[in-house]
Amino acid sequence: MDHFGLRGEFPVLETLAYLNAGTDGPLPARAVRAAAEELEREAAAGRTFAHFERRSELNGLLRGAYARALAADPADVALTTCTSEGIAVVVGGLRWRRATRS
């Protein structure tokens, strides 16, 4: 997809410019449609065991899509709810130790 096609995925960009969207940036139209479909499914079926199975299935599909885009193994892709959480996961996994002077 070229940059014009990608820009076309964000309806709000017809009227606004986003110069810094690190937190709540514009939503692509297909993401809005997919979210609406999932919310309709949840409204009809409820958030029972099947709901959590579906969330797990969708996470697997998303992880696979990101892995393909990054030419990575899906097992090497972590999904977090935001950048701050991702940074916290990485920092929490570091082995911190006091620096020694030489």
N, C-alpha and C positions, 0 to 999 in steps of 0.2 A: 504494500500500500504506500502510495506517495504521501507527502506531507499535506497536500490538499485533501486527499481522501481521509487522512487521519483527522485533520481539522474539522471535516464535515461530520465526524462522529460526535462532536460536542456542539449541540444546538445553541448553547448560551454564547458561544464565540461569534455568533452572527451579530450580537449587540454589545458584547463586553470583551475586554482584553484582560487576561489573567497574567500578571507579571511575576507573582510569587504565590504559588498554590501548594506550598508544602504541607498544609494541614487539610483544608477543605477545598480542594480544587474542583474544577468543572467535572460533571459526570457525562460519560459517553452515553448516547442514546441506547445502545445495545445493553449497557449495564443497567440502565433504568428499566428496560423491558424485562431483563432477566430477574432483577430484584422484585418487580411487580408480580411476575409469574410465581416466584417462590413464596412471596407473601400471600398470594391467592391460595396456593397449595396449603400453606400453614393455616390460613383462616378456615379452609374447608375441612382439613384433616386434623387440625390441632397440632400442638407441639408435644407429641408423645414419642415413644421409642423410635417410630419410623422417621420422625423429624430429625432426630439426632443421627440416625443412620444416613439420612439424606445429606446432612451437613458434612459428615465424614466423607461420603462419596464425592460431594462437590469440592471439598478440600483436596482430595486426591486428584481430581481432574485439573484443578487450578495449579497444584504443585507440578503436575506433568506438563501443563502448558508453559509455565515459567521455565521449567527445566529444558524443554525444547528450545525456547527462545534464547536461553543462555548456553545452549550446548552442554548442559550439565546432567548429572544423574538426579532423578527426582528425590532420592534419599539425601542429597546434598542441598536441597532447597527447604528453607524454613519459612513458614507462613506466620506472620504476626499481625496484630490489629493496627499497628501504626509504626512509624519509624522509631519513635522513642522506645517502644517495647522491644523492637529488634536490636537497638543499641544496647538496651539493658540486658538482653539475653547474651549478647556477645561479651559485654563487660563482665557479666556474672560468671561466664565460663573461663575467664582468664585466671591464671595462677599468679596472684599478686604476691610479691615478696619485697622486703625492704631492700633498697639499693645499698650496695656496699661501696665504700670509697677505696680507691686503689692507691 
